[in-house]
Amino acid sequence: MSDYLNVSGRIFDIQKFSVHDGPGIRTIVFLKGCALRCKWCCNPESQKPEIQTMLQGGKEKTVGRDVTVGEVLELVKQDMPYYRRSGGGMTLSGGEMLCQSEFAYALLRAAKESAIHTAVETTGFAPYEKIEKMLPFIDVVLMDIKHRDSKKHQAFTTQPNERILENAVKIAEQAKKLIIRVPVIPTFNDTEAEIAAIAEFAASLKNVTEIHLLPYHSFGRDKYEGLGREYLMGDLLSPADEQMQKFKTVAEKFGLQCKIGG
């Protein structure tokens, strides 16, 4: 393991005692950098790989720090008793962990060698060989499928979706467990037809039985102001509970277990 402990990467946060983004009680490691620029992104400070300064509560905050795998693993291992009791572990999030694939690979491998359950949140937007290398060390892949239409996907995220959909098929064949997640975004994919198209694709994937619908929220809006950026979603409201229940019913028609939130 010692070789992996010295690999360095850039993170912007470590969140302990999370009950989201994987089973049980988890420690989430947020990596810097993302190839997408989703208009609704709630972590805009994650997008650029460089260390930034952001205003928060009227004070300047440094966003991003360089760490080694060993330093992160030491923090993650502090909560091993909670992982054992709850079935939890470590989740890599971001940003997009594939933008720091060598660091992510080393951290996942070191975690598994310490008997820690692992999960990743990913867009799947990367050459597949980067993903394939990691899969033996990932227990749960939480993968976003945001839209089936590539042009609309690119209009809202700056990237087309062909590579993402192709990688989803390959990940489904090789992953220990793949869960599809759908951020439900007003004006982007909040119709029954659009959710049905995503659910149909998810149901076609080998070994995939579960889909999570994540309702839009604007909790990250103040971060844009702190970074001197415009929040592009305006004053859109979160989908109503009734609407999310309809989408859940739509997804379940394709034989999937559907959960609202994740």
N, C-alpha and C positions, 0 to 999 in steps of 0.2 A: 504493500500500500504506500510505502514511503515515497515512491516516485511521483505518485499522484498528488500528494499533500503539498508539493511545492508549486503546482500549476496555479497561476494567478488569473484573476478575472475582475470584472468591475460590476458591483452591485449598487443598488440605491436604497435597499431596505431589507431587513429580516424581521418577519412578523411571527411571533410565537403564539401558541394556544389558539390557532385558527381551527374552526370546525367546518371550513369550506375548502374547496379545491382539493378534494380527495377524502378518503375515509378517515374517521377518527380525529384525534387531536393532532394538529400538524404544525410544523415550522415551515413557513413559506420564505423562500429566498428569491428576491426580486432582482433580476439581472438587467443591466442597461443595454439599450439598443433594440431597434425593431425595423424591419424592412417595410412594414405597412404604416400608414398614417390614417387610421380609422377616424372619421369625423367625431365619433362619440367617445373616443378613448378616455378612460377615467384616470389613466396614469401618463399624462403627456410628458412628464419628466423622465419617463422611461425610454422615450423614442430615440433621442440622440445618444450616441455612444459616449460622448465626452462628458466630463464632469461639468455641471452647471451650477448657477446660482439662481435661486427662486425666492421670491418674496412670499412669506407665509406669516400671517398675523402681524404684518408690518415690519417683520424682521427678515433679514437675509438668511437663507438656508442653503448650505452646500448640498447638492444632490449628486451622489455618486462617490464611491470610494473603492480603491483597489485592495483586494484581499486574496489570500491563498486558499486553496481547498482545505488545508489543515486548519486555518483559522475559522472558516465556516463550519467545518465538521465538528470542531470543539464546541461551538455554540449549539449546533443541532443535537449533539449527543447529550447535552445537559438535561433534555426532557425525555430520555429513553424510557423511564418508568411510565410516563403518560402514553407514549406510543404503544408500549406493551399492553397496557390495560384497555386501550381504546381501539387498537388496530390502526393507529395513525403512523405518522412518519414525516418525511421531508417532501415538499413540493417545490419544483423550480418554476418560477413565473417570470414576469417582466412587464414591459418589453417582450422580447422573444428570445428564449434561451438558445435557439439555434444560431443566433447572431454571434454567440460566443461558444461555439460547438465544442472546442477542445476543453475549455473550462467546465462546461456543463457535463461533458462525458467523464472527465476526471472526478467531478463531484459526485455524480451518480454512481460511478464504480466504487469510489471510496465509501459511500453510504451503504451500498449493498455488502461490501466486505465487513462493515460494522453491523450487519443484520438490521438495517433500517429500511422500512418500507418506503418506496419512492414513487412519486407521481410528477408529471410535467404538464403544464399548460402550454399549448403550442398552436400556432396557425398552420404549421406544416409547410411554410413557405421557405424552402431551402432545397439544395440538391439532396436527393434521397439517400445517398451514401452517408451523409452526415447524420441523418436520422437512424438509418439501419445500424450504424455502429453502436448507438446508445441503447437500442431496444432490449438487449439482454439484461440491462441493468435498470429497467423501468417496469414497475408493477402496474401502473395505470397511466395511460395516455388520455389526457383531456384535450380534445382537438376541436377547434372552432370550425364550423362550416357556416359561413355567414350568408351566402346566397348561391343559387345555382347559375344565375345569369352573369357571365363574366364582365360584360360592359357595365352593368350596374354595380357589381363588386368593385370594379376599378374606379368608378366615379366616386364611391364612398370611402375607399381604402387606399387608393392610388396604385393598386396592383390588380392584375387579372387573376382569375381563380383556377386556371387549367392545371397548373403545377400542384396547387393545394388538393384538388379533387383526385388527381393521379396519385399523389402521395397517400391520400386517405385510403385508397384501395390497397396499396402496398403495406401500409401500416397495419390495416385490419388483418392482413394475412399473417403478419409476423409478431404483432404485439401480444403480450400476455392478456391485456384487457384494453379495449379502446371504447371510450365514451364520447359521443358527439355532443358538442355544445353549440347552442345557437343564441347569440345576443339578439334579442327581439327589439328592433330599432324603428321607431316611427318614421315614415316616409321612405324607408329602405326595404324592409322585409316583413312589415306587419300586416300582411294579408293572409287569409287562410290558404290561398293558392301558393304563395311563396313558402309558407311553412310546410305545406304538403309536399312541395317539390324537394325541399331539404330532407324531410322525413323519409320520403321515398328513396332518396339516395342513401341515407343512413341505413335503412332497412336492407338495402342491396349489398351492404358491406359484410364480408365474411366475419362471423362471430360477434357482430355488433348487435346488442339487444337493448341498449339504453341511450336515451337522448335527454339532454337538459336544456330547458328554455330559460334564458336569463333576461328578465325584463330590463329595458333601458332605464337608466337613472342619470341625473346630472350632478352627482356628488363631486365629481372632479372639476367642475366648472371654475372654481376659484383658482385652481392651479394654473389654468390658462392665463388668467390675469397676472398671476405671480410670475409667469414666464414671459409676459409681454406679448401673448398670443391671443388671437381671436378665437372664441368658442363658436364653432361652425354650426352647432345644432340649435342655436337660438333658444326659444322658450318652449320647446316641445315638452310635453308631459309624458310621464311613464305610462305604459299600457295599463288599462284598468284590469282589476282582478278578473272580471268577467271575460274580458278579451283573452287573457292568458289561459283561462280555463278552456275556452273554445279552441285555442291553438293546441292545448294539451290533448283534447279529444281528437283533433285532426291527426296529431302525431301517433296516437295510440291506434288509429285505424290501420296503420302499417305494421302492427304487431310489435311495436316498441314499448318498453317501459319508459314512461315520460315523467320527468320531475321538473317542477318550476323552481328555479333557483339552483345554485350549485356550490 
